Amino acid sequence: ECELSDITLHWMSTKAVFRGLRLNQDKIPAIRWNDALGVIHNSWSIVPWGLPEARKIPSGSVLASSVGMRLQYEPNYTPRNLDERVSLMQFVKVI
């Protein structure tokens, strides 16, 4: 159940290597297109002060392609901070 965090780790490590950091590439997880459909864990459920408000995503924001994939292939994925404007947003390739 680490598919979503593997996407993030892969993205960060790719950016770090591009900036000159030397990493053992064998330790960086390979990612597949369906990693975008991995389990979403509600990490806020263990916080005693409750759930935060959904982060506001301004018009014209650039989203990760994994978000677009999840929106396309998971009909139950309907984050309240992504409304009908999502069709106007750009996506950057992370997978």
N, C-alpha and C positions, 0 to 999 in steps of 0.2 A: 504494500500500500504506500509506496514512495514515488509513484510515477510523477505526480505533480511537482514534488520537491526536486526530483531528478531533472526535470525540465529547467527549473530555476538554477540548479547547480551547474548544469551544462552551459546555460547562457552566461552565468557569471564567470565560469572558468574560461570560456571562449573569449570573453572580453578581457580577462586578466592576461591571458597568453598573448593576445593582440597588443597589449600594453607592455609586454616584455617579461611577465612573470613566467618562470620555468616550472612546469608541472609535469608529473608523471601521467601522461595521457592514458595509460592503462587503468588508472584509478578513477577516471572520469566516466560516469555511467553513460552507456549508449542510450539514445532515446528513440522511440518509435512514434509514429503519428498517433496511435491510439493511447499514448501516455496522457494526452490531453483529456481523456475520458476517465482518468483515475479517480479514486475515492477522494471526496472533499471531506476533510475532518473539521469539525466545528471546534476549533481551539479555544474559542471564547466561552464554551460551556463550563470550563473549570475555573473561570475567573469569578471571584466572589462579588464583584460590583456589577456584574451583568454584561449584556451585549452592548457594544458601541453602536453608534449610528453608522449607517452605510456611508462609505467614502463617496464624496461627490466626484463625478467624472465629467469634466467640462466638454462642451461641444468641441470637435476638432481634435480630441485626444487620439493618441496612437495606442492601440491595444496589441497584446501579444497574439500571434496567430493561433495559439492554443485556446484562447478565449473564443475566437471565431469557430474553431473546430467543435468545441463543446457546445456552443450555441446551435450549430448545425446538426449535430448528431445526438444530442441529449435534450429531448423535448421538455423534460422537467427542469432543466437548468434555466431559471428565469431570475437572475439577480435583480433586486429592486433598484439598484443604481444604474442599470443599463436598460434604458427604455427604448422607445421607437427610434431614437437618434443613433442607435448602434449601427444601423444600416448606412449612416453617413460617415462613420469613423473609419480611419485607416488602420490596417493591421501590419505589424512588422513580423517577419518570419523568425520564429524561434524553434520550430520543428520542421 
